[in-house]
Amino acid sequence: MDDALRTSPLDAQHRALGARMAEFGGWEMPIQYTGVLEEHRQCRTDAVAFDVSHLGTVEVRGPRAFELLQWAFTNDLGRIEPGRAQYTHLLDPGDAHVVDDLIVWWLDATSFLVMPNASNTARLTDALREHAAAATDDVVIADVTESRAVLAVQGPSARTRLRAVAPELAAVAHFGVQTAVWHAVPCVVAGTGYTGEDGVEIQVPTAHAVELWEALLTAGVTPAGLGARDTLRLEAALPLHGHELGPGITPLQAGLSWVVRFDKGDFRGRGPLEAERERGPARRSAGIAVEGRQPPRAGATVMAGERAAGIVTSGNFSPTLGHGIALALIDSAVGAAEELAVDIRGKLVPAQRVRTPFVPRGA
């Protein structure tokens, strides 16, 4: 294993549980413990805990923090308020592709925590500092990833299980954000997640991460790896950076126009994105399903009749539905009624466009 890989504060706990470890965004993280299917189903029926400490945390604070983030991101922070979280995008100013998709946790009037994907923390801080230096010195931008662990407790019983450990952490509203004290330890908790189920994400100081992790497991929360997190997010049709989002892919192509608020004023990447909106995106994300257990995989070609019409961005076997599902970027010229097929290892397998999410919340 590459010595340069970063590790979670819970690395020893994962290994003691027999987790299979793998590289993920520059970190060595648990992919599974007992098995992806079992962990997936446990999240759909009860509660699991994911260690997502590989995500970045960037603190942005100061009297001009709101102004900076409002310019940097596509969504409109003016639509929420302190004590709330918001999903948003950071765009490339040249072609409006999604440099990163992230969550903003709004703590108080002048303090925010911004949660980028693991490998994009430096890109985010560079973009923020570039604009902050040009506009004002009244903003502090600090990468505080090393100071905390992040635990995601997810599933229909997540809050019930967490309430037995820390009722103050379980009380946060859906997409709410609050600071709470657990065993004299200050934590920040948000009603967010990446599974399509109810749950919370907790930022706990590094020195106390093991204590909280072990308390959750004692309360009956099942440890789950990033393999199950991926199948869960795919069933919920949630995008993954590097697949549904990234170089060459804009929010409009990804079917995420709701994340862009053109009515809020200027923002990074607005010009090229507005131009794409006026001409119409050349391709759009769509959900497709195939019969049988063999799923389309990322990179597979989507065919419409005799012509290549798109590419699979993410695909897997759906443990809930019992067949293959995928998200794909499909040419906008392809009609909704056209028959599709996916090239799976050289064999054309019939595919159907389906509504997303593949598995609605609570199904």
N, C-alpha and C positions, 0 to 999 in steps of 0.2 A: 504494500500500500504506500502511496506517495506520502513522504514525510511532510509535505507542504499542506496536506489537507487539514482543515480546522476540525475540531471536535466539540461536541456539546458538553456543558457541565454535567450532563447525565450519562456520559459515555460509559463509565464503569457499570452503571446500573443496567444499561442496555446489554452489555456483554454478559453480565451475570445472569440475565434472563434468557440468554442463548440467542439473542437477536442476530439476524444476518445483516451485516453492515455493507454499505456500498457508498461510492462517491455520489454526491448530489450538490451541484452548485458550488463546488470547492470545499464541501464539508463531507466528513465521513459520518453517515447517519443510518439509523436502523430502517431497513426495507420491510422486514417482517419478523415476527416472533414465532407464532405457531403456524401461520399461513395466511396469505392474502384473503382467500375466500372467507375463512372463519372470522378474521378481524373485520372485514367488510360487513358481514352479516351482523356481527355484534354491534357495530355502529348503527345499523338500520333498526335494530330491535332493542338495544339497551344503551350502553355508554362505553366509549373508549377514550383513551388519552394518547394524543400524539405529541411527541417532542418536536416542535418546529422552531427550535432555537437557531436554525440556520437562516431564518428570515432576518433581514436587517432591521435595525431600529435607529432612526435618525431623529434627534430632538431638534426642533426648530422653535425658537422663542424670541420674544422681543416685541416692541411696539409695532414693527412693520412685518411681523411674521405672517399675519393673515394676507397682507398685500402680496408678499413674495409667493406664497403657495397658490393664491388665486391666479397669479400670472403663470406659474409653472405648470399647472395641471388643467385638464379639460373640464372637469366638473366644477360646480359652483358652490363654494363653501358658504356663500350667503344663503343657501337653501337649508342649511342646518345651523347648529349653535353649539356652544361649549357643552360637553357631556354627550356628544354624538360622534359616530364614525361615518366615513364616506369612502366609497370605492371610486377611484379615479385613474387617469392615465397621464403619463409623461410622454410627450411626443418629440420626435426629431424635428427640428425647425426646417430641415431641407425638404423632406418628402412626407412628413406627418406619420411615419410609421411609429408604432408603439415601442418606445424605448423600455418602458416598464409599466406594468399595472400594479397598483398599490392601494393600501388602505391608509387613510389619515384618521388618527385618533385625536380629537380636539379636547384638550384637557381643561383649559380655562381661556380667558380672553386673549392671552398672549403666548400660550404654550401649546405645542402640538407634538405628537409622535407620528412619524411617517414610517410606514412598514413596506419597504421594497422587497423584491425577490432577492434570494441569497446572492446571486452573482452580479446584481445591479446596484448594490449600495454605493459603490464609488461613482457610477454614472449619475446617480441621483444627487449625491453631494456636490459633484463637480458642476452640474447644471444649476443647482441652487446657489452655490457660491459665486458662479460666474455672474448671475444676475444681481445677487446681493451686493457684490463689490461695485457694480456699475450704478446701483440705485441708492443704496443706503448702507450705513454701518450699524443700523439699529436692529440687526438680526444676528442671533447666535445659531450656528448650524453645527451640530456635534453628532458624530457616529458613536452611539452608546451601546452597540450590539454586544460588546464583551462584558457589559455590566449586569446583564440579565439573562435568564432563560425564558423561553416562551412555551407554555403548555396549552394545548387545545383540547378541551374536554367536549366531546361531541356525541350526539345521539338523543333519542327521545327521552331517555332517563338521565341525561347529563346533569341537569340542574338538581334533580332529586339526589343523585349520588354525591354531587359536589356540596349540596346543602348539609350533608352529614359531616363534611370535613370543614367547610368554611362558608356558612350561610351568607356572609357579607360578599363573598365572591360570586355566589349563585344568583344574587338578587339583581344583577345588571340587566337592563332591558335589551331587547333585540336591537342591535346596532347602537346601543348605548355605550358610554365609556365612563368609568369612575375609578377613583383611587380608593382603595380599601386596605385596612390593616388586618393582617392575619398573623396571629401569634406574635404581635408586636412588630411584624414585618410589613412595611408599606409595599403594596402591589398595585399594578394598574390592570384593570380587567375590562374587556369589551365583549359585547354580545355578538361576536362575529365568528366566522368559520369558513371552511372550504369543503364541506361535505354534502350540503343540501339538507342537513339536519339541524335541529336547534343545538345551541351550545355556546360556549364562551372560550375566549383566549386570554390567558393570564400571563402578564410579564412579572416575574418574581426575581428579586436580586439573586445573582449567581450563587452566593454563599448559602442560600436557603432553598435552592431548586430541588435538591435530593429529598429534603424533608417533605416538601409539598408533593412531589412525585410519589413517594412511598405512602403518604397519607391517602392519596387518590386510589392507589392500587389496593390498599387495605380496605377501603370503602367499597370495593367491588368494581371499580373502573378497570376495564381491560386495556393493557398496553397494545397499541397498534402502530404499524410501521408505515412508511411513506408509500409502499405499494398499495395498501388499501386506501390511503388518502387519494391516490390517483384514480382508482376505479370508482370511488365515491364521487369525486368531483366530475368525472366524465359522465356518470349517470345523471348528475345535476346539470350537465352541459356548462360547467364553469371553465373559462379559458385558462390555459397554462402558457406562460411566457416561454417562447422558444418553439411553440407549437401553433396555437391559435393566434398568438400575438408575437411580434418581433419584427426584424428587418423585412421590409416590403409589405407589411400587413398593417393597415390603418384600422381605427375603431369602426369606421363605416363598413369595411370589408368583413370585419369580425362580427358584424351584427350587433354592435354595442354603441349605436348612435345615442342611446339614452345617457351615456356617460359624458357626452359632449354638450356643453351649454353655450351655443353660439350667442345667446342673448345676454351673456354676462360681461361682454367686452373682450379685449384682446387677451390672448394666451399663447404660450409657446406652441408653434406649429399650426396656428389658426389658418394662415394664408393658404398653404398647400392643401389643408384639409377642406377648407371652404371651396376651393377650386374643384376638388374631387366630388364634393356634394353636388355642385352645380352640374357637372358632366355625368354624374352617376358612377358608382364604383364598378369596375370591370368584373369583379367576382364578389361572392358573398358566402359567409359561413352557413352551413346547413347540417342538420342531423340526418344520418342515414342508418339504416338497420339491415342486417343480413340474417338469413336463417342459419341455424347450426351454431356450434360452439367456436368455430374458427373465425376470429375477427379480422376485419381490415386493420392494417397497421399504418402508422405514420409513414408518409411517403408513397403509399400505394396510389396508383392512378385510378381516377373515377372516369368511366366511359359513359357517354351518351350516344347510343347507337354505335357507329363506327369511329367516332372521334373522341379524342381525349378531352375531357370537359372539366377536370378538376383534380385535386390532390387531397388525400386524407391527411389531416393534421394531428389527430389523436384517434386511436381505436383500441378496443379491448373487448373481452368477454364480459358481459354484464351479469354479475352474480344474482341480481334481483330479477332480471327479465329472462335469463337463461339462453341468451343468444348474443351474437356480435353486434356492437354499436360503434359508431364513429362520428366525429365531427370532420367536415371537409370544406375546403374552399372550392366553390363551384362557379364556373363562368355565369355571369348574369344573363347571358343570352340563352341559357338552357331553360326551356319551359318547365313549369311545375309538373306538367303531365308526362314529360319525356321519361322513357324507361332508362334506368341507370344500372350500371354494373361496376364492380370493383375488381381490379386485377390483384388477386391474392395468390402470390407465388406462381404466377403464370397462368392461372385459371380465372376466367371471368365469372364472378359470382353475382347473381342478380341482387340489386339493392333497392331499397325504398326510401324516399324522403319521409321523415317522420317529424312530428312536433317535438320541440325541446321545452323543458328538460325531459330526458328520457324517462326518468323516475321523479314524479312530483314530490315535493316535500311532504313527509308523513305517509307516503304510499306504502 
